[in-house]
Amino acid sequence: MKHIAIIGNGISGVTAARHIRKLSDHKITLISAETEHFFSRTALMYVYMGHMKQEHVKPYEDHFWSKNRIDLKFGYVSKVDANNKKLVFDNQEELEFDDLIIACGSKPNKFGWKGQDLDGVQGLYSWQDLELMGKNSVNCERAVIVGGGLIGVEMAEMFLSRGIKVTFLVREKRFWGSVLPKEESELVSRHIISHHVDLRFETELEEIIPDENGRAKAIRTNDGEEIICQFVGLTAGVGPNVDFLNGGSVDLNRGVLVNEFLETNIPNVYSIGDCAEFHQHPTGRRNMEQVWYTGKMMGETVAQTICGTKTAYKPGIWFNSAKFFDIEYQTYGWVWAQPKENEAVLYWEHNDGKKCLKLIYDNNNGSFLAVNVFGIRLRHKVLDYWIKNETKIEEVLQNLEDANFEPQFYENSFPEIKKMFLLQLPKTV
């Protein structure tokens, strides 16, 4: 029986532990310095907003871990001695292992802004970030959020729930412009503004100005404007949380370098989730995939290998989902901000400006490639099948309602969508 140590109790580490237990009787130790029990990271905002308490965001009862013989250790690993197969904690305690999984997640990016370490300046990723945000926003009248991504939108919604005014700085010409095409980006931008967010495009943080107590009191933008605020949210993406591995024997780039089997350069040491970086992604996608579902799949994959069935990571068709306030977003396949040369686009938008559907297909052979959808729920299984099997766009349109996942009494826009798309479709496809 081997001892498997897992650093990190996020979705990747927990999934690996659960699947190793399903497949074996190995001893498992799940280590975290964040919280004693696994929680849903996407639910952090609802705790701040008062919709949930900490116990509500734990997917498993506390007795689940002992019942499944998964040992939990609360502590900070300060050193990984991979060659001697032991972990050293900040209190100098040591833990020996046979196999190690590094699943230590992410941390908010900082880009050397003057004043970025002042009180009242922070990101939002960990449970500790949430607790600090609660303290930092007491008596706060205005917050400035830096970085136009999903965490920034969540933070804006959190502040607005407490009556705190929000200024949102986005360096691009439109919201999430490097990810979303123009139509979807404009829809999201309008929706954010409709919630009374002061959304500033092509505006960058120059510096954060302190008061006499070393706390943020204002920011200065790249055009010289000063904005009074009591909180600065740094949400310009996240990076691998791997500083504790510096100087060790495990190879790093931005993250922990792994091959298609999630193996590092050290035998019996693996890395998964946000902190893992492929030398070359098995499917040609980005070498770091910091998304919930890919972390979960990596956990399932590495469990197979550790338990004797060496398995390559095969994530399948790309997908993601999120919420922009009350508008749900789903994407399947790759919808680029600018279409590729071989790509044709079908686009529908509801007259309320809060729903849209974009289909991408290959204009050479008519095969369905990808979809973006806002405000309408689609069935993952159906979209995944159509893309994987290169279904012709005409067949997709004829069977479009098969993808509808809306409750029975919601407005059904699919007849209108199908009619418009059929008119847009060239006769030669």
C-alpha positions in Angstrom: 0.0 0.0 0.0 1.4 3.4 -1.1 1.1 6.7 0.7 -0.3 9.4 -1.7 0.2 13.0 -0.6 -1.8 15.7 -2.3 -0.9 19.4 -1.8 -4.1 21.4 -2.3 -7.8 20.6 -1.5 -9.4 22.4 -4.4 -11.4 20.6 -7.1 -8.3 19.0 -8.7 -6.8 17.6 -5.5 -10.1 16.4 -4.1 -11.1 14.7 -7.3 -7.8 12.9 -7.4 -8.3 11.8 -3.8 -11.8 10.5 -4.4 -10.9 8.6 -7.5 -7.7 7.1 -5.9 -9.9 5.8 -3.1 -12.4 4.4 -5.6 -9.6 2.5 -7.3 -7.4 1.4 -4.4 -6.7 1.1 -0.7 -3.7 3.4 -0.8 -3.2 5.8 2.2 -4.2 9.3 1.1 -3.3 12.6 2.8 -5.0 15.7 1.5 -3.1 18.9 2.6 -4.3 22.5 2.6 -3.3 25.7 4.4 -6.4 27.4 3.1 -9.3 25.6 4.8 -9.7 22.3 6.7 -12.4 21.2 4.3 -13.0 21.4 0.6 -15.4 24.1 -0.5 -16.9 25.4 -3.8 -14.7 28.3 -4.8 -17.3 29.6 -7.2 -19.7 30.1 -4.2 -17.4 32.5 -2.3 -19.3 35.5 -3.7 -22.6 34.2 -2.2 -21.1 34.0 1.3 -20.0 37.7 1.1 -23.5 38.6 -0.3 -25.2 36.9 2.7 -26.9 34.2 0.6 -24.8 31.4 2.1 -22.7 30.5 5.1 -19.4 28.6 5.1 -21.1 25.3 5.9 -23.4 25.7 2.8 -20.5 25.8 0.4 -18.9 22.5 1.4 -20.0 19.8 -1.1 -19.3 17.0 1.4 -20.3 16.6 5.0 -17.3 16.7 7.4 -17.6 13.0 8.2 -17.2 12.1 4.4 -13.4 12.2 4.7 -12.9 9.8 7.6 -15.6 7.5 6.1 -13.6 7.3 2.9 -10.3 7.0 4.7 -8.9 10.3 3.3 -6.7 12.0 5.9 -6.9 15.8 6.1 -3.9 17.8 7.2 -4.2 21.5 7.7 -0.8 23.1 7.2 1.5 25.0 4.8 4.1 23.1 2.9 7.2 25.3 2.7 9.5 22.8 0.9 9.1 19.7 -1.3 12.1 17.4 -1.1 11.0 15.4 -4.1 14.2 13.3 -4.3 13.9 12.1 -0.7 10.1 11.9 -1.0 9.2 14.1 1.9 7.4 17.4 2.5 8.6 20.0 5.0 6.0 22.2 6.7 6.5 25.7 7.9 6.6 24.4 11.5 9.4 22.0 10.4 7.2 19.0 10.6 7.9 16.4 7.9 5.6 14.0 6.0 6.9 11.2 3.8 5.2 10.0 0.7 5.4 7.5 -2.1 3.6 9.5 -4.7 3.0 13.2 -4.7 0.3 15.3 -6.5 0.9 19.0 -6.6 -2.5 20.7 -6.9 -1.9 24.0 -5.2 -4.0 26.2 -7.5 -3.6 29.9 -8.3 -3.1 33.3 -6.8 -4.1 36.7 -8.1 -1.7 38.4 -10.5 0.2 41.5 -9.5 2.1 43.5 -12.1 4.3 45.7 -10.0 1.9 48.6 -9.6 3.0 51.3 -7.1 1.0 50.7 -3.9 -0.2 47.2 -4.8 0.6 45.9 -1.3 -1.2 48.7 0.6 -4.0 47.8 3.0 -7.3 47.8 1.2 -5.7 46.3 -2.0 -6.3 42.7 -2.8 -7.5 40.0 -5.2 -10.2 37.4 -4.8 -9.3 33.7 -5.0 -8.9 32.1 -1.6 -11.0 31.8 1.5 -8.6 34.2 3.2 -9.2 36.6 0.4 -12.9 36.5 1.1 -12.4 37.1 4.8 -10.0 40.0 4.1 -12.5 41.5 1.6 -15.1 41.5 4.3 -12.8 43.5 6.6 -11.5 45.8 3.9 -14.9 46.8 2.7 -16.3 47.9 6.1 -17.3 51.6 5.7 -16.3 51.4 2.1 -18.1 53.9 -0.2 -16.4 53.2 -3.5 -14.3 50.4 -4.8 -12.1 50.4 -8.0 -11.7 47.0 -9.7 -8.7 46.6 -12.0 -8.9 44.0 -14.8 -11.9 43.0 -17.1 -12.4 39.3 -16.3 -14.9 37.0 -14.6 -13.5 37.5 -11.1 -13.9 41.3 -11.6 -17.5 40.9 -12.5 -18.1 38.7 -9.4 -16.4 41.3 -7.2 -18.5 44.1 -8.7 -21.7 42.2 -8.0 -20.5 41.5 -4.4 -19.8 45.2 -3.8 -23.1 46.3 -5.3 -25.0 43.9 -3.0 -23.7 46.1 -0.1 -24.4 49.4 -1.7 -20.8 50.1 -2.5 -20.2 52.1 -5.7 -17.9 50.4 -8.3 -15.5 51.8 -10.9 -14.3 49.1 -13.2 -11.0 49.7 -15.2 -10.6 47.7 -18.4 -7.5 48.3 -20.5 -9.1 46.9 -23.7 -11.5 48.7 -26.0 -14.3 46.5 -24.9 -15.1 44.1 -22.1 -13.2 40.8 -22.3 -12.2 41.8 -25.7 -9.4 39.2 -26.0 -11.9 36.4 -25.4 -15.3 37.5 -26.7 -16.3 38.6 -30.2 -17.6 42.2 -30.6 -21.3 41.4 -30.3 -21.1 39.3 -27.1 -18.6 41.8 -25.6 -21.0 44.7 -26.2 -23.9 42.7 -24.8 -22.0 42.1 -21.6 -20.7 45.7 -21.4 -24.3 47.0 -21.6 -25.4 44.6 -19.0 -22.6 45.6 -16.6 -23.4 49.3 -17.1 -27.1 48.7 -16.5 -26.2 47.6 -13.0 -24.8 51.1 -12.4 -21.1 50.1 -12.7 -18.8 52.9 -13.8 -17.2 50.9 -16.6 -14.0 52.6 -18.1 -12.5 51.2 -21.3 -8.9 51.7 -22.4 -8.1 52.8 -18.9 -5.2 51.3 -16.9 -4.0 51.5 -13.3 -1.0 53.7 -12.9 -0.6 53.7 -9.1 -2.5 53.3 -5.9 -2.3 56.3 -3.5 -2.0 55.7 0.2 -3.3 57.8 3.1 -1.3 58.6 6.2 -2.0 55.1 7.7 -0.8 53.2 4.7 -4.2 52.4 3.4 -5.5 52.9 -0.2 -7.3 56.2 -0.5 -7.3 56.7 -4.3 -5.9 55.4 -7.6 -4.4 57.3 -10.5 -5.1 56.1 -14.0 -2.8 56.2 -17.0 -4.4 59.4 -18.2 -3.7 61.1 -14.9 -7.2 61.0 -13.4 -7.4 60.4 -9.7 -10.4 58.3 -8.4 -11.1 58.4 -4.7 -11.8 54.9 -3.3 -11.4 52.9 -0.1 -10.8 49.5 -1.8 -8.8 48.4 -4.9 -9.6 44.9 -6.3 -6.9 43.4 -8.4 -8.6 41.0 -10.8 -6.3 41.0 -13.8 -6.2 37.2 -13.9 -4.4 34.6 -11.8 -1.1 32.8 -11.9 0.1 29.4 -10.6 0.7 29.4 -6.8 4.1 27.8 -7.0 6.5 30.1 -5.2 7.2 27.5 -2.5 8.7 25.2 -5.1 11.3 27.7 -6.2 14.8 26.4 -5.8 13.7 22.8 -5.7 14.1 19.9 -8.0 10.7 20.0 -9.7 10.9 21.8 -13.0 9.0 25.0 -13.3 8.1 27.6 -15.9 5.1 29.7 -15.0 3.6 26.6 -13.5 4.8 23.1 -12.7 5.8 21.5 -16.0 4.1 18.2 -16.9 3.8 15.9 -19.8 0.6 14.4 -21.2 0.4 12.0 -18.3 0.6 14.9 -15.8 4.1 13.7 -14.7 6.8 16.1 -13.7 10.5 15.6 -14.2 10.6 13.7 -10.9 9.3 10.1 -10.9 6.1 9.6 -8.9 5.5 13.4 -8.7 2.5 14.8 -10.6 0.8 18.1 -11.0 -2.8 19.0 -11.9 -5.2 21.9 -12.0 -4.4 25.6 -12.1 -0.7 25.2 -11.2 0.1 22.6 -13.9 1.7 23.7 -17.2 2.1 21.3 -20.1 5.4 21.3 -22.0 3.0 20.9 -25.0 -0.7 20.6 -24.5 -1.9 17.1 -25.8 -4.6 18.7 -28.0 -2.8 21.9 -28.9 -4.7 24.1 -26.5 -3.1 26.6 -24.1 -0.5 25.0 -21.9 -2.2 26.1 -18.8 -5.9 25.5 -18.4 -7.2 27.2 -15.2 -10.8 26.1 -15.5 -12.9 24.1 -13.0 -13.8 21.2 -15.4 -10.2 20.7 -16.6 -9.0 20.5 -13.1 -11.6 17.9 -12.3 -10.6 15.9 -15.4 -6.9 16.1 -14.5 -7.8 14.7 -11.0 -9.6 11.7 -12.6 -6.8 11.1 -15.0 -3.9 11.1 -12.6 -5.8 8.8 -10.2 -5.9 6.2 -13.0 -2.1 6.4 -13.5 -1.3 6.3 -9.8 -3.5 3.2 -9.4 -1.8 1.3 -12.2 -3.5 2.3 -15.4 -1.3 4.8 -17.1 -3.6 7.3 -18.7 -3.0 10.4 -20.9 -5.0 13.5 -20.3 -7.7 13.9 -23.0 -9.9 16.8 -22.1 -12.2 16.5 -25.1 -14.2 19.4 -26.6 -13.5 22.8 -24.9 -16.3 24.3 -22.9 -16.8 26.8 -20.1 -19.6 28.6 -18.3 -20.0 31.7 -16.2 -22.4 34.4 -15.1 -22.3 38.1 -15.8 -24.7 39.2 -13.0 -27.9 37.5 -13.9 -26.9 36.5 -17.5 -25.6 33.0 -17.9 -22.9 32.3 -20.4 -21.8 29.0 -22.1 -19.3 28.3 -24.7 -18.5 25.0 -26.5 -15.6 24.6 -29.0 -13.4 27.6 -29.8 -15.2 30.9 -30.5 -12.4 33.3 -31.2 -12.6 37.1 -30.7 -11.9 37.3 -34.5 -13.1 34.5 -36.7 -10.5 32.4 -38.5 -10.3 32.4 -42.3 -12.3 29.2 -42.7 -15.0 30.1 -40.2 -18.5 31.4 -41.0 -20.7 33.0 -38.3 -24.5 32.9 -37.6 -25.6 35.3 -34.9 -29.0 36.0 -33.3 -29.7 38.5 -30.5 -33.0 38.9 -28.6 -34.5 42.4 -28.8 -34.1 42.7 -25.0 -30.4 42.8 -25.5 -29.8 40.1 -22.8 -29.9 36.9 -24.9 -27.8 35.9 -27.9 -26.7 32.8 -29.7 -23.7 32.5 -32.0 -22.9 29.4 -34.1 -19.6 28.9 -35.9 -19.2 26.5 -38.8 -16.5 25.7 -41.3 -17.3 27.5 -44.6 -15.3 24.9 -46.6 -17.2 21.7 -45.5 -20.1 23.1 -43.5 -19.2 21.2 -40.2 -20.3 22.7 -36.9 -17.4 24.1 -34.9 -18.4 26.1 -31.9 -21.1 28.1 -30.1 -21.4 31.1 -27.7 -24.7 31.5 -25.9 -25.9 34.2 -23.4 -29.1 34.1 -21.4 -30.3 30.7 -22.8 -29.3 27.3 -21.4 -28.1 24.6 -23.8 -27.5 20.9 -23.3 -23.8 20.1 -23.0 -24.3 16.5 -24.3 -25.9 17.6 -27.5 -23.4 20.4 -28.3 -20.5 18.2 -27.5 -21.8 15.5 -29.8 -22.4 17.9 -32.7 -18.9 19.3 -32.5 -17.1 16.0 -31.9 -18.9 14.4 -34.9 -18.5 17.4 -37.2 -22.2 17.6 -37.7 -23.2 19.7 -40.8 -24.6 23.1 -39.9 -27.9 22.4 -41.8 -28.5 19.4 -39.5 -27.7 21.4 -36.4 -30.2 24.1 -37.5 -32.9 21.6 -38.2 -32.4 20.0 -34.8 -31.6 23.1 -32.8 -34.3 22.6 -30.3 -32.7 19.4 -29.2 -30.1 21.5 -27.5 -32.7 23.5 -25.5 -32.2 23.1 -21.8 -34.6 25.8 -20.6 -37.4 25.0 -18.1 -40.8 24.3 -19.7 -42.4 27.7 -19.0 -39.4 29.9 -20.1 -39.8 31.8 -23.3 -38.9 29.6 -26.3 -36.8 31.6 -28.8 -35.7 28.6 -30.8 -38.3 28.9 -33.6 -37.3 32.5 -34.2 -33.6 31.7 -34.0 -33.9 28.8 -36.4 -35.8 30.9 -38.9 -33.2 33.7 -38.8 -30.3 31.3 -39.1 -31.7 29.5 -42.1 -32.1 32.9 -43.8 -28.5 33.7 -43.0 -27.2 30.4 -44.2 -25.7 30.6 -47.8 -27.4 28.3 -50.3 -24.1 26.7 -51.1 -23.4 25.3 -47.6 
